[in-house]
Amino acid sequence: MIPDLLKADENYGTFQTMNLITESDGYGGYRRTWTLGVTFEGVLSLNDSVNAQVAAQSGVTGLYTLYYDKVMRLPWHTVFCRMGNPAETYRVTSKDEHSTPSTTTLDMRVVHCEEYEVTIDE
């Protein structure tokens, strides 16, 4: 559960994972579509560090850091969107192994993300 202090942050929001599935098109073929998955709360902050600025000059767009509940797992390359706005989509670019120590009451996990364009040609 996200602490009230972080819920007051302007970057706080509700997000949903997105799953790429293959299904029958009804004509003997298949199509790939995105479906919405698990809902979770988090704080998504734009990374404006020097390293992020250098990456932006190399063509990388929108690097972010996502803080969320420790019980949730968002493995590398998990795609998620802001709840109610599937056009605002992100992809996890780091392992989800960074979290607060178990001795604290602040049970948070952190991953790095990038803006991501959802396509069906994956």
N, CA and C atoms as an extended XYZ file, in Angstrom:
366
Properties=species:S:1:pos:R:3:atomname:S:1:resname:S:1:resid:I:1 pbc="F F F"
N         0.845       -1.179        0.000 N   MET     1
C         0.000        0.000        0.000 CA  MET     1
C         0.890        1.243        0.000 C   MET     1
N         0.562        2.192       -0.828 N   ILE     2
C         1.332        3.432       -0.951 CA  ILE     2
C         1.059        4.317        0.269 C   ILE     2
N         2.113        4.820        0.933 N   PRO     3
C         1.919        5.707        2.079 CA  PRO     3
C         1.210        7.005        1.682 C   PRO     3
N         0.459        7.577        2.597 N   ASP     4
C        -0.283        8.814        2.333 CA  ASP     4
C         0.643        9.943        1.881 C   ASP     4
N         1.860        9.973        2.405 N   LEU     5
C         2.817       11.009        2.016 CA  LEU     5
C         3.083       10.960        0.508 C   LEU     5
N         3.223        9.776       -0.058 N   LEU     6
C         3.461        9.649       -1.494 CA  LEU     6
C         2.186        9.867       -2.302 C   LEU     6
N         1.037        9.570       -1.717 N   LYS     7
C        -0.224        9.812       -2.416 CA  LYS     7
C        -0.458       11.302       -2.632 C   LYS     7
N         0.170       12.132       -1.818 N   ALA     8
C         0.042       13.576       -1.961 CA  ALA     8
C         0.928       14.120       -3.082 C   ALA     8
N         1.844       13.307       -3.580 N   ASP     9
C         2.748       13.726       -4.649 CA  ASP     9
C         1.962       13.909       -5.946 C   ASP     9
N         2.294       14.936       -6.714 N   GLU    10
C         1.582       15.200       -7.968 CA  GLU    10
C         1.781       14.103       -9.019 C   GLU    10
N         2.790       13.275       -8.839 N   ASN    11
C         3.065       12.195       -9.781 CA  ASN    11
C         2.391       10.877       -9.391 C   ASN    11
N         1.630       10.901       -8.308 N   TYR    12
C         0.910        9.707       -7.844 CA  TYR    12
C        -0.212        9.376       -8.825 C   TYR    12
N        -0.454        8.091       -9.039 N   GLY    13
C        -1.563        7.693       -9.890 CA  GLY    13
C        -1.847        6.210       -9.791 C   GLY    13
N        -2.864        5.797      -10.489 N   THR    14
C        -3.229        4.396      -10.585 CA  THR    14
C        -2.867        3.921      -11.988 C   THR    14
N        -2.245        2.753      -12.054 N   PHE    15
C        -1.743        2.220      -13.307 CA  PHE    15
C        -2.288        0.812      -13.531 C   PHE    15
N        -2.189        0.336      -14.772 N   GLN    16
C        -2.585       -1.025      -15.111 CA  GLN    16
C        -1.519       -1.658      -15.987 C   GLN    16
N        -1.212       -2.919      -15.701 N   THR    17
C        -0.305       -3.633      -16.581 CA  THR    17
C        -1.038       -3.926      -17.885 C   THR    17
N        -0.266       -4.136      -18.944 N   MET    18
C        -0.839       -4.463      -20.247 CA  MET    18
C        -0.201       -5.760      -20.729 C   MET    18
N        -1.026       -6.654      -21.241 N   ASN    19
C        -0.559       -7.971      -21.690 CA  ASN    19
C        -0.799       -8.118      -23.180 C   ASN    19
N         0.214       -8.573      -23.903 N   LEU    20
C         0.083       -8.835      -25.332 CA  LEU    20
C        -0.371      -10.281      -25.495 C   LEU    20
N        -1.536      -10.464      -26.118 N   ILE    21
C        -2.072      -11.822      -26.296 CA  ILE    21
C        -2.283      -12.099      -27.779 C   ILE    21
N        -2.257      -13.367      -28.122 N   THR    22
C        -2.560      -13.815      -29.484 CA  THR    22
C        -3.908      -14.518      -29.440 C   THR    22
N        -4.787      -14.132      -30.360 N   GLU    23
C        -6.118      -14.734      -30.402 CA  GLU    23
C        -6.518      -15.006      -31.842 C   GLU    23
N        -7.484      -15.863      -32.018 N   SER    24
C        -7.986      -16.202      -33.347 CA  SER    24
C        -8.685      -14.987      -33.945 C   SER    24
N        -8.497      -14.782      -35.251 N   ASP    25
C        -9.200      -13.678      -35.907 CA  ASP    25
C       -10.543      -14.116      -36.482 C   ASP    25
N       -10.897      -15.402      -36.317 N   GLY    26
C       -12.172      -15.909      -36.804 CA  GLY    26
C       -12.153      -16.323      -38.263 C   GLY    26
N       -11.013      -16.134      -38.922 N   TYR    27
C       -10.894      -16.484      -40.336 CA  TYR    27
C        -9.751      -17.453      -40.592 C   TYR    27
N        -9.323      -18.181      -39.575 N   GLY    28
C        -8.239      -19.138      -39.717 CA  GLY    28
C        -6.875      -18.569      -39.416 C   GLY    28
N        -6.821      -17.304      -39.078 N   GLY    29
C        -5.544      -16.661      -38.745 CA  GLY    29
C        -5.527      -16.216      -37.297 C   GLY    29
N        -4.555      -15.422      -36.973 N   TYR    30
C        -4.405      -14.934      -35.606 CA  TYR    30
C        -4.115      -13.448      -35.612 C   TYR    30
N        -4.434      -12.808      -34.511 N   ARG    31
C        -4.099      -11.399      -34.338 CA  ARG    31
C        -3.570      -11.206      -32.925 C   ARG    31
N        -2.739      -10.236      -32.786 N   ARG    32
C        -2.162       -9.918      -31.468 CA  ARG    32
C        -2.789       -8.631      -30.969 C   ARG    32
N        -3.263       -8.664      -29.742 N   THR    33
C        -3.907       -7.489      -29.156 CA  THR    33
C        -3.428       -7.287      -27.728 C   THR    33
N        -3.583       -6.086      -27.251 N   TRP    34
C        -3.219       -5.750      -25.875 CA  TRP    34
C        -4.464       -5.796      -25.009 C   TRP    34
N        -4.342       -6.383      -23.824 N   THR    35
C        -5.428       -6.383      -22.847 CA  THR    35
C        -4.914       -5.757      -21.558 C   THR    35
N        -5.822       -5.164      -20.814 N   LEU    36
C        -5.446       -4.563      -19.535 CA  LEU    36
C        -5.413       -5.627      -18.460 C   LEU    36
N        -4.445       -5.508      -17.554 N   GLY    37
C        -4.265       -6.505      -16.508 CA  GLY    37
C        -4.441       -5.924      -15.118 C   GLY    37
N        -3.499       -6.218      -14.257 N   VAL    38
C        -3.546       -5.862      -12.845 CA  VAL    38
C        -3.469       -4.345      -12.648 C   VAL    38
N        -4.261       -3.847      -11.708 N   THR    39
C        -4.251       -2.430      -11.343 CA  THR    39
C        -3.377       -2.243      -10.113 C   THR    39
N        -2.569       -1.159      -10.112 N   PHE    40
C        -1.723       -0.872       -8.954 CA  PHE    40
C        -1.524        0.631       -8.819 C   PHE    40
N        -1.150        1.061       -7.614 N   GLU    41
C        -0.869        2.463       -7.338 CA  GLU    41
C         0.633        2.687       -7.390 C   GLU    41
N         1.029        3.896       -7.773 N   GLY    42
C         2.446        4.199       -7.800 CA  GLY    42
C         2.706        5.679       -7.973 C   GLY    42
N         3.971        6.028       -7.874 N   VAL    43
C         4.432        7.393       -8.124 CA  VAL    43
C         5.437        7.299       -9.269 C   VAL    43
N         5.107        7.934      -10.390 N   LEU    44
C         5.929        7.891      -11.591 CA  LEU    44
C         6.571        9.253      -11.791 C   LEU    44
N         7.886        9.331      -11.594 N   SER    45
C         8.600       10.604      -11.661 CA  SER    45
C         9.528       10.641      -12.855 C   SER    45
N         9.516       11.760      -13.557 N   LEU    46
C        10.413       11.964      -14.687 CA  LEU    46
C        11.846       12.022      -14.193 C   LEU    46
N        12.735       11.294      -14.851 N   ASN    47
C        14.151       11.283      -14.498 CA  ASN    47
C        14.827       12.376      -15.312 C   ASN    47
N        15.271       13.433      -14.645 N   ASP    48
C        15.934       14.525      -15.350 CA  ASP    48
C        17.412       14.630      -14.968 C   ASP    48
N        18.007       13.493      -14.617 N   SER    49
C        19.422       13.466      -14.254 CA  SER    49
C        20.283       13.745      -15.483 C   SER    49
N        21.549       13.982      -15.268 N   VAL    50
C        22.482       14.226      -16.365 CA  VAL    50
C        22.516       13.023      -17.301 C   VAL    50
N        22.526       11.817      -16.738 N   ASN    51
C        22.523       10.607      -17.565 CA  ASN    51
C        21.275       10.529      -18.443 C   ASN    51
N        20.133       10.917      -17.899 N   ALA    52
C        18.891       10.906      -18.665 CA  ALA    52
C        18.937       11.948      -19.780 C   ALA    52
N        19.548       13.088      -19.499 N   GLN    53
C        19.674       14.129      -20.516 CA  GLN    53
C        20.587       13.675      -21.654 C   GLN    53
N        21.665       12.970      -21.320 N   VAL    54
C        22.557       12.417      -22.347 CA  VAL    54
C        21.810       11.377      -23.180 C   VAL    54
N        21.032       10.525      -22.525 N   ALA    55
C        20.249        9.512      -23.233 CA  ALA    55
C        19.228       10.176      -24.156 C   ALA    55
N        18.626       11.281      -23.716 N   ALA    56
C        17.650       11.995      -24.534 CA  ALA    56
C        18.300       12.528      -25.808 C   ALA    56
N        19.553       12.954      -25.713 N   GLN    57
C        20.267       13.431      -26.890 CA  GLN    57
C        20.565       12.285      -27.855 C   GLN    57
N        20.567       11.066      -27.350 N   SER    58
C        20.805        9.891      -28.185 CA  SER    58
C        19.508        9.325      -28.760 C   SER    58
N        18.385        9.971      -28.470 N   GLY    59
C        17.116        9.537      -29.030 CA  GLY    59
C        16.179        8.850      -28.063 C   GLY    59
N        16.622        8.588      -26.833 N   VAL    60
C        15.750        7.965      -25.840 CA  VAL    60
C        14.753        9.020      -25.363 C   VAL    60
N        13.478        8.664      -25.319 N   THR    61
C        12.471        9.627      -24.879 CA  THR    61
C        11.870        9.204      -23.555 C   THR    61
N        11.718       10.148      -22.666 N   GLY    62
C        11.005        9.958      -21.423 CA  GLY    62
C        11.490        8.849      -20.532 C   GLY    62
N        12.505        9.115      -19.727 N   LEU    63
C        12.964        8.154      -18.727 CA  LEU    63
C        12.320        8.489      -17.393 C   LEU    63
N        11.801        7.473      -16.710 N   TYR    64
C        11.053        7.672      -15.479 CA  TYR    64
C        11.517        6.704      -14.402 C   TYR    64
N        11.165        7.034      -13.162 N   THR    65
C        11.358        6.138      -12.028 CA  THR    65
C         9.980        5.896      -11.424 C   THR    65
N         9.648        4.635      -11.200 N   LEU    66
C         8.346        4.267      -10.644 CA  LEU    66
C         8.541        3.663       -9.266 C   LEU    66
N         7.845        4.215       -8.284 N   TYR    67
C         7.822        3.699       -6.915 CA  TYR    67
C         6.453        3.082       -6.695 C   TYR    67
N         6.415        1.853       -6.167 N   TYR    68
C         5.145        1.160       -5.986 CA  TYR    68
C         5.250        0.175       -4.830 C   TYR    68
N         4.139       -0.457       -4.501 N   ASP    69
C         4.044       -1.369       -3.360 CA  ASP    69
C         4.975       -2.568       -3.536 C   ASP    69
N         5.646       -2.935       -2.470 N   LYS    70
C         6.648       -4.006       -2.500 CA  LYS    70
C         6.067       -5.377       -2.858 C   LYS    70
N         4.808       -5.635       -2.569 N   VAL    71
C         4.227       -6.945       -2.876 CA  VAL    71
C         4.000       -7.130       -4.377 C   VAL    71
N         3.946       -6.034       -5.110 N   MET    72
C         3.753       -6.074       -6.557 CA  MET    72
C         5.086       -6.357       -7.244 C   MET    72
N         5.072       -7.153       -8.298 N   ARG    73
C         6.284       -7.423       -9.081 CA  ARG    73
C         6.066       -6.905      -10.502 C   ARG    73
N         7.011       -6.120      -10.995 N   LEU    74
C         6.989       -5.626      -12.365 CA  LEU    74
C         8.312       -6.004      -13.022 C   LEU    74
N         8.392       -7.201      -13.571 N   PRO    75
C         9.647       -7.655      -14.181 CA  PRO    75
C        10.053       -6.798      -15.376 C   PRO    75
N        11.300       -6.970      -15.779 N   TRP    76
C        11.869       -6.263      -16.920 CA  TRP    76
C        10.965       -6.412      -18.133 C   TRP    76
N        10.720       -5.305      -18.818 N   HIS    77
C         9.900       -5.179      -20.027 CA  HIS    77
C         8.404       -5.307      -19.779 C   HIS    77
N         7.966       -5.228      -18.523 N   THR    78
C         6.526       -5.151      -18.257 CA  THR    78
C         6.016       -3.838      -18.833 C   THR    78
N         4.906       -3.891      -19.540 N   VAL    79
C         4.286       -2.703      -20.115 CA  VAL    79
C         3.103       -2.329      -19.230 C   VAL    79
N         2.970       -1.035      -18.947 N   PHE    80
C         1.841       -0.571      -18.141 CA  PHE    80
C         1.408        0.803      -18.622 C   PHE    80
N         0.194        1.174      -18.260 N   CYS    81
C        -0.337        2.482      -18.655 CA  CYS    81
C        -1.010        3.140      -17.456 C   CYS    81
N        -1.218        4.435      -17.599 N   ARG    82
C        -1.957        5.165      -16.569 CA  ARG    82
C        -3.424        4.762      -16.698 C   ARG    82
N        -4.052        4.470      -15.582 N   MET    83
C        -5.454        4.016      -15.564 CA  MET    83
C        -6.339        5.035      -16.282 C   MET    83
N        -7.130        4.542      -17.211 N   GLY    84
C        -8.034        5.411      -17.946 CA  GLY    84
C        -7.387        6.105      -19.131 C   GLY    84
N        -6.077        5.885      -19.334 N   ASN    85
C        -5.383        6.525      -20.446 CA  ASN    85
C        -4.361        5.565      -21.054 C   ASN    85
N        -4.822        4.558      -21.822 N   PRO    86
C        -3.891        3.585      -22.404 CA  PRO    86
C        -2.887        4.204      -23.369 C   PRO    86
N        -3.115        5.444      -23.812 N   ALA    87
C        -2.157        6.103      -24.706 CA  ALA    87
C        -0.899        6.536      -23.938 C   ALA    87
N        -0.999        6.679      -22.639 N   GLU    88
C         0.143        7.052      -21.797 CA  GLU    88
C         0.772        5.758      -21.277 C   GLU    88
N         1.667        5.196      -22.074 N   THR    89
C         2.184        3.855      -21.832 CA  THR    89
C         3.676        3.880      -21.544 C   THR    89
N         4.108        2.972      -20.675 N   TYR    90
C         5.510        2.890      -20.248 CA  TYR    90
C         5.953        1.426      -20.254 C   TYR    90
N         7.287        1.238      -20.313 N   ARG    91
C         7.850       -0.112      -20.245 CA  ARG    91
C         8.988       -0.111      -19.223 C   ARG    91
N         9.007       -1.121      -18.374 N   VAL    92
C        10.038       -1.266      -17.344 CA  VAL    92
C        11.363       -1.617      -18.024 C   VAL    92
N        12.426       -0.903      -17.654 N   THR    93
C        13.741       -1.117      -18.268 CA  THR    93
C        14.790       -1.591      -17.269 C   THR    93
N        14.379       -1.913      -16.063 N   SER    94
C        15.322       -2.411      -15.062 CA  SER    94
C        14.702       -3.594      -14.334 C   SER    94
N        15.529       -4.332      -13.624 N   LYS    95
C        15.012       -5.430      -12.809 CA  LYS    95
C        14.287       -4.845      -11.609 C   LYS    95
N        13.303       -5.553      -11.102 N   ASP    96
C        12.527       -5.045       -9.964 CA  ASP    96
C        13.059       -5.565       -8.631 C   ASP    96
N        14.365       -5.629       -8.520 N   GLU    97
C        14.963       -6.170       -7.304 CA  GLU    97
C        15.339       -5.099       -6.271 C   GLU    97
N        15.132       -3.827       -6.589 N   HIS    98
C        15.450       -2.764       -5.644 CA  HIS    98
C        14.222       -2.441       -4.803 C   HIS    98
N        14.339       -2.653       -3.497 N   SER    99
C        13.219       -2.394       -2.606 CA  SER    99
C        13.739       -1.957       -1.252 C   SER    99
N        12.820       -1.461       -0.446 N   THR   100
C        13.191       -1.037        0.896 CA  THR   100
C        13.509       -2.267        1.745 C   THR   100
N        14.349       -2.100        2.764 N   PRO   101
C        14.675       -3.237        3.634 CA  PRO   101
C        13.424       -3.757        4.354 C   PRO   101
N        13.433       -5.025        4.674 N   SER   102
C        12.277       -5.631        5.347 CA  SER   102
C        12.106       -5.116        6.769 C   SER   102
N        13.114       -4.448        7.302 N   THR   103
C        13.032       -3.929        8.671 CA  THR   103
C        12.294       -2.596        8.751 C   THR   103
N        11.955       -1.989        7.613 N   THR   104
C        11.239       -0.719        7.633 CA  THR   104
C         9.750       -0.938        7.433 C   THR   104
N         8.960        0.049        7.790 N   THR   105
C         7.512       -0.027        7.570 CA  THR   105
C         7.143        0.506        6.186 C   THR   105
N         8.094        1.114        5.511 N   LEU   106
C         7.869        1.629        4.164 CA  LEU   106
C         8.171        0.506        3.168 C   LEU   106
N         7.141       -0.209        2.750 N   ASP   107
C         7.308       -1.362        1.857 CA  ASP   107
C         7.153       -0.928        0.408 C   ASP   107
N         8.262       -0.448       -0.172 N   MET   108
C         8.239        0.077       -1.533 CA  MET   108
C         9.262       -0.638       -2.404 C   MET   108
N         8.983       -0.642       -3.697 N   ARG   109
C         9.877       -1.195       -4.698 CA  ARG   109
C        10.071       -0.102       -5.750 C   ARG   109
N        11.195       -0.124       -6.474 N   VAL   110
C        11.467        0.904       -7.479 CA  VAL   110
C        12.017        0.263       -8.752 C   VAL   110
N        11.540        0.760       -9.902 N   VAL   111
C        12.058        0.343      -11.204 CA  VAL   111
C        12.216        1.589      -12.073 C   VAL   111
N        13.042        1.455      -13.102 N   HIS   112
C        13.205        2.519      -14.089 CA  HIS   112
C        12.358        2.156      -15.300 C   HIS   112
N        11.806        3.178      -15.946 N   CYS   113
C        10.887        2.968      -17.061 CA  CYS   113
C        11.194        3.953      -18.180 C   CYS   113
N        10.629        3.654      -19.343 N   GLU   114
C        10.717        4.559      -20.481 CA  GLU   114
C         9.334        4.692      -21.096 C   GLU   114
N         9.116        5.807      -21.794 N   GLU   115
C         7.874        5.935      -22.540 CA  GLU   115
C         7.881        4.847      -23.610 C   GLU   115
N         6.714        4.299      -23.890 N   TYR   116
C         6.653        3.154      -24.785 CA  TYR   116
C         5.430        3.286      -25.693 C   TYR   116
N         5.626        3.016      -26.962 N   GLU   117
C         4.517        3.061      -27.904 CA  GLU   117
C         3.997        1.645      -28.116 C   GLU   117
N         2.755        1.427      -27.804 N   VAL   118
C         2.134        0.112      -27.942 CA  VAL   118
C         1.816       -0.135      -29.412 C   VAL   118
N         2.352       -1.237      -29.926 N   THR   119
C         2.063       -1.655      -31.300 CA  THR   119
C         1.721       -3.139      -31.287 C   THR   119
N         1.162       -3.633      -32.371 N   ILE   120
C         0.853       -5.062      -32.447 CA  ILE   120
C         1.881       -5.798      -33.280 C   ILE   120
N         2.906       -5.117      -33.744 N   ASP   121
C         3.936       -5.723      -34.591 CA  ASP   121
C         5.143       -6.137      -33.778 C   ASP   121
N         4.945       -6.624      -32.574 N   GLU   122
C         6.058       -6.964      -31.679 CA  GLU   122
C         6.695       -8.267      -32.073 C   GLU   122
